[in-house]
Amino acid sequence: MYGLLLETSILPPSHMIAFWAIKFDSIPWVEFAIINFIIFMASVGSDGIIPGKNNGSNISKQKKEIYISRNKIYSLSFIFVTFVMVEFLITVSIYGSLSEFIQASYSRTALEDTNVNFIFPLLLFCNVLSVIIFSFYINERYRDYVRYYIPFIISQVIYCFFAGGRSIALLLLISLIIVKYKTIKNIGINKFVVGIFIFAVISGTMISKRFETQGADAYVANNFISIIEAAYTGLPMIDHLGLSIKYVEENGYDYGDVYINSVLFFIPRSIWVNKPLQLSRLMRENFYGDTTGGIPPGLFGESYIAFGWVGVFIIAVLYGFLIRFLDKIIIDCPLDIFSRLRLAVIPTLFGFILVRGGVDIGIYRVGLIIFLYFLMESYIRVKVVYNGR
């Protein structure tokens, strides 16, 4: 789709990431198609190709064996409200006011205050709890326990948009929609099309406001077509792979340093003064001349920088196996409410953030959210009864 939009000039060549460094013909279209095929074959396996092999009877039997503590729903709701308020108070104490926070977030202003490190984990924690509380709200059995906390979920969504990161904000909305509808079929084609349109407008508007706040040379014209075009900015990762190939031509392979550095990300720079910069920031420095932001090479771009095409195809196979494993975790979940929650949380993380950010960024964002989700799930799952014993 991206290639078609570029080749037909619906999207201008300047839409590509670092368009002065890579051209349309230098993007690995064929290779990326092969990568997609490898992922598909690794993810479906024989179970996916042969339909009807899942034994639903075992799943439905298990669903009757898991119970949710209503008292823990109350306590979880209290934790949610508390952390939303703490998140807000820390933000105001660091930035001085909400307007200053919005200004700094959209302009990507870096602060020296170490307390700012608490905001992102708090934001992710509140996002996870928002999805969990909302799942109880749409379930008539538990609605009365959480009905008064919906305004806090709305406030968390608004906070995410104030924070300027459209991926975090939009993925939270997508997760809430999945909890509500579960499948596109349940949404209906009309609502789905309208939803895509609204998401595109929101995404494009956020990019436009970010450029405007940063005073960047790039800007988005104040018209409908430009807003929709801006919504597509940074979403296709194939040009990031092309830029990764260009990066290797200029700097050589790193032979896996990106993965080693990712594992050591938690060590504070105040302790490890010479801690290597993230690969995304190195690419930003290489092609833009500064490290105020980052250009994530993505899951496949960083694997090319590590080991070339061999690394890319290995990662493609591993990613396919990961999808297959996660699919099983969602389908075999012992309770429908948890299955729906896992469907809301897991695919958005691994299908977007991990692919877009790679291990370089995803090990923190994906890993932390997964940990927080399963921590909360295990907290409210309190009793298992096998065959009435």
N, C-alpha and C positions, 0 to 999 in steps of 0.2 A: 504493500500500500504506500509506504513512504517513497519507494522508488518511482511508483506511478505518479504520485503527486509532484515529485521533483522533475520528472522527465516531461510531464505535460505542462510544467511551469505554473501549476496551481500554487505550489510553494516555490518561492524564489531560491536560487542557490545559496543566498546569504542565510537561509534558514538553518543550514547545516552548522554543527558545532565547529568552530574554528575554520570557517569556509575558506580563509586565505591559506590554510595549510593543506587541506584535502579537497579534491575535486570529486565530482559525481562518479567518474570512471574508476577512481581509486578506492571506492567503497567495495568491500568483498561481498557482493550480492550473492554469487553462486555458493561461496563457502558458507555463508550464513544460512542459506537454504538447506545445505547438507547438515549443518549443525542442528537445525530444527528437526530434520528427519531422524537424526541420531537420538535426540531427546525423546521424540515420539516413540520410537521403537523400544528404547530403554525403559520408558515410563509405563507403557501398556503391557509389554510382555505377552505371553500366551493367554494370561487371564483377561487382559483387556481386549485382545483380538477375538476371543471366543466368548460371546455374551452368555449371561445366565449362569455363570459358574459360582457366583456368590450365594451362599446359603443364608437367606434372610431369616430363617427360623431361629438360628442360633443367636442372631443379633436381637430379635424381638424378645427372646427368652431372657437374655442378659438385661434388657432394659427394665425388666420388672424387679431386678435385684439391687438396683442402686437407688438410694434415697437422698433427698436434700433436706438439710436442717433449716427450718423456718427461722429459728433463732439466729442462725448464722447469716441468713439473708438480712436480718435486721442489723447485725453487727457489721456486715460487709457494706451495707448502705451507709452506716455511720462513718465507717472508714473512708468511703468514697467522698462524702460531703466534707469531712475533715481535710482530706488531702487536696480537694479542689480549692478550699479556702486557704490552705497553706501555700499552694501553688500561686494563688493570686497575691497573697501578702508578701511572699518572697520576691515576686516580680516587681511589685510596687516599691519595696524597700531597696531593690537594686537599681531600678531605672528612675525612681522618683515619682512617676505617674504612669498611667496606662497609655497615654498618648506618646510619651517618651519611649515606652516599650515598643509600641507599634513602629515608631520612626526608626528605632535602632534595629528592629527585626527586619524591616523591609530594606533598609539601607545596608544590612549585613555588617553593622558596626560591631567590632570586637571590643569586649570589655575586659579589663584586667582583674575585676572583682572575682575571686575564686568561688563566691557563692553562686555565680551564674552556672556553675557546673551541676548544681542541684536541679535547675529548672527542667532540663530535658528529661532526665529520669522521672521526675515528678509528672511531667506532661504525659509520658508514655504510660505510667502507672494509672493516671486518671483516665486515659483513653481506654485502657483495658477494662477498668472498672465500669466505665460508661457503657461499653458493649454488654458486659455481664448484667448490669442493672437493667438495661433496656430489654434484654432477653427475658428477664423475669416479668417486666411490665407487659409484654405482649402475650404472656402466658396467663390465662385467666385464673389459674390455680394460685399464682403468686402475686398477681397485680396489686392487690390491696396492701402488700408489704412494702411496695416501692413507689406507689403512685405519686407521692409527694416529692420524689427526687428527680423527676423528669426535668424541671427547670435547671438543675445542676448539670444534667447531660447537655442541654441546649447551651448553657454557659461554657461548657468545655469545648463544644464544637466551635463556638464563636472565638474562644481564646486561641484555638489552633489556627484560625484564619488570621487573627491578630499577630500570631507568631511568624507569619510570612512564609512558612514552608508549606507549599500547596500539596505536596505528596502526603505529609502527615495529616493535614486537614481533610483532604479528599478521601484518603484511605479510611479514615475514621467514619466518614459519611457512608462509604461503600460497605463497611463492616456493619453499620447499623441497618442499612438496607437489606443486606444478606440475612441478618437476624430476623428481619420483618418478613421477607418474601422467600428466602432460601434459593429459589430458582428463577430464571428469567421468565419461564412459563407462567409462574404465579404472578409476576409483575404485570404481564400483558405487554403486547408490542407497542401500544400507544404510550403508556407510562414509561416504557423503556427508552423510546426515542426521545421523549420530552426530557427524561432524566439525563441522557447523554448530552443533549443540547444545553441543559442547565449547567452540567459539569464543565462543558467546554467554555461557556461564558465565564463561569467563576474562575477557572484555571487561567484563561486569557487575561482576565481583569487583574488577577493577582500578579501575573508576570508584568503587565503594563504598569501597575503601581510600583512594583519593585524597581523597574528601570527608571521610572520617574523619580522615585525617592533617592536612588543612587546617583542621579544626574548622569546616567550612562549615555554614551554616544548612540547606542542602540535604543530605539524607542518604538512604541506601538501606537500607531495612529488611532485617533479616537473615532473609530467606525467599526461596524459589525464584522466585516470581513477580516480586518486586522486583529481584532480580539480573538476570533475563532482560530486564525492562523497562529497567534501567540500561544493558544492553548496547547498546541502540538509541540511547542518548544521543549527540548530536553527529554521528550518521551521516547522517541525511537532511539534504540541503543546501537543500531548498526553503524551509524556514523562515528560513534565513540570507539567502536572496534577499528574502523578505518583510521581514526586518529591515533589509536594505540599502535598500529602498524607503523605509522609515521614516527611515533615516539621512539620505537625500537630502532628505526633507521638512523635516528639522530643520537641515541644514547645507549643502544645495545640492550640485550636481555638482562633481567635482574636475577635470573635463576632461582626464583622462589623467595626472594627477600620480602616481597609483598605479603606472603603468608606468614613468614616468621615475625615480621613487624606487627601484623594484625593480632597475633597471639599475645604480644607484649604491650598491646595498646593501653592496658589498664595502669601501667606504671606512670605516675605523674612526671611531667617534664621537669618539675622542680627537683625531683630526685635524680632523674636521668636527663641531664642537661643536653646531651648530644643525641637524644632519642630521634630516630629518623622521622622525617615528615611523612604523612600519609601519601600514598601514590597519587591520589586525586589532586593533592596540593602540588606535588612535583610536576604533574602534567599541566596544571594551571600556570605554574611558574615558567614552564618550558614554552608554552604557546601564547600566554598572555603577559608574562613578565612580572607577575605578582603572586602572592600566596594568600590574598584576602579571602579567596573562595577556593573552590575545587572543581575539577573536571573529572567525575568518576569514570574510569575506563570500563566499569561494569564487570560482571562475572566473567565474561569471555574476553574482554579487552585485557584485564589484568592477567589472565591465564596465558594470553599471547605474549605479553611483556615478560612473563616468567619463563615460558618454555616454547614459544612459537606455536605453530599449528598443532603440534603434538599435544601441548598443554591444553589447547582449546578443545580438542576432540575428547581428551580424557575427562575434562570438566563437563562436557556435554553428556557423556555417559553417566557420570556420577550424579549430575543434576536430574537426569531421567530417572535413575534409581531412587533418588530422594523424593521426587514427585510421587512415584509409585508407593513408597513407604508412607508418605504423608496422607495419601489418598486412603490407604488402609486404616490409618489412625482415625480419620474422619468417619469413614463408613462403619467401622467396627466399634464406634463409640457406644458404651452401654446405656446411654440415655439420650433421648432425642434433643433435649435442650442443650446438652453438651456437644452433641454432634453438630448442631446448628451454630453454636459458638465457635467450635473449632473451624468450621467452614468459613465463618466470618473473619477469624483472626489469621489462620495459617496461610491460605492461598495469597492473600494480599501481601503478606510479608515475603514469602518465597517467590511469588510470581512477579512481584514488582520491585520491592526494595532490594532483595538479594541480587536479582538480575541487573538492576540499574546501578546499585552501589557496589556490588561485588563483595568479596570477603573483606576487602579493605575498609569498607564502611558498614557493611551488613552484619559483621560479627558483633558489633555493639547494638545496633538498632534492632536487628532481627533476634539476636540471642537474648537480649534483655526482655523484649516483649514476650517471647515464648516462655521464658522463665517465669515472668510475672503472671502470665495467663494460667499456666499449669499449677502454680502456687495457689492461685485463687480457686481453681477448680478443685484441687485436692482439699482445700479448706472447707468447701461447702458440701463435698461428698462425704457423708459420715457413716453410712451403714451399708453392708453388703450381706444379703441373705441367700444362701445356696439351697435350693430345693426345700425351703421352709425350715431348714435347721437353724 
